Amino acid sequence: MKVVLIGFGGTIGKGVDQELAAYHDVVRVDLKTGDFNVDIADPKSIETLYSDIGAFDALVCTAGSVHFGPLEEFTPAHFEIGLRNKLMGQVNLVMLGLKHIRNGGSFTLTTGLLNEEPIREGVSAAMVNSAVEGFVRAAANVLPRGIRINVVSPAPAVESYAAHRHYFPGTKPVPASEIALSYTKSIEGSHTGRVYRAGWTRDL
Amino acid sequence: MKVVLIGFGGTIGKGVDQELAAYHDVVRVDLKTGDFNVDIADPKSIETLYSDIGAFDALVCTAGSVHFGPLEEFTPAHFEIGLRNKLMGQVNLVMLGLKHIRNGGSFTLTTGLLNEEPIREGVSAAMVNSAVEGFVRAAANVLPRGIRINVVSPAPAVESYAAHRHYFPGTKPVPASEIALSYTKSIEGSHTGRVYRAGWTRDL
């Protein structure tokens, strides 16, 4: 399959790239590196990307920014980062990708555990992750032409845990190669509307 | 308690008003009617409201718009309605209300079942409801001064079901007076971070 991977240069993206490359034709996309570039916060950039890439079978997005910080220091601009980037960036990848994805293709988006296991500075991340999952559950029922959509909610990755441990005290990180398996399940399986909890369970 | 009720003129708002008025001092707020007016999509309007009302013990929001329509006809502007109004309108009521709410006060927001029981034209509603619930779950852990936050996810109300039945075929509506009980539970109880499913269960 021709799989478009947005965010291939990130920690999870690298794991997904390794996992998928053995079985698929991976088109590598990131903000400034790869076969093609995109800024997912800019719908025009997404439109240009799709017209450059042409038809594809699956889209994976492992990119998406949100602001982290104490609740009482959040400004409207801080919330806007997550809304424009990780939320509407991923929603627009789906909405604008519908014209280009082949019959029976799949979209696989990315959220994270913070929606169900909140952390102190992650109110915006919880809001945005939850929004993406609500969109996926609802969109799965109405996508045309046998197109499927799922979302992977990864645990913190081992590879970046040292830098992020202060956000996730006591949370067990997992290798990106394990997280990557959920993306394969979404792409090659039959599911739609699923949220895959990749590497975490509540209270662990 | 002094309870600020945003959206008192709506179907659920009327039920909540009747329920609360027997026990509390209700400050009635809506877009164009009531003791005070507010456009929750406009942060400046919210700031004016709070400085006019002064200190309060509880805030309830039963207002909030989203666009309904077939997924493939959604434009960015359609998504933006729900983001600005029902999502960030309610988030901003909390963020800007923190300066005015008394110690131990409570915020009670409103979502709806579409996040967990999607309907054909409700992709934006599912996304927005889910986002509000994620925000509430995470904010509950970090609000200062004993302030609590919950969200009521109501079933369709009997009073407006005739006009909305085409959105909710086969869903059992409940009287607004029943839905209103969840708001009382949030205001007078001890819970925080809860999503009250008011009048519905999955698959009914």
Interface residues (C-beta under 8 A of the other chain):
Chain A: P43 P70 L71 E72 F74 P76 F79 L83 L87 M88 V91 N92 M95 L98 L114 N115 E116 P118 I119 R120 G122 V123 A125 A126 M127 V128 N129 S130 A131 V132 E133 G134 F135 R137 A138 A139 A140 N141 V142 L143 P144
Chain B: P43 P70 L71 E72 F74 P76 F79 L83 L87 M88 V91 N92 M95 L98 L114 N115 E116 P118 I119 R120 G122 V123 A125 A126 M127 V128 N129 S130 A131 V132 E133 G134 F135 R137 A138 A139 A140 N141 V142 L143 P144
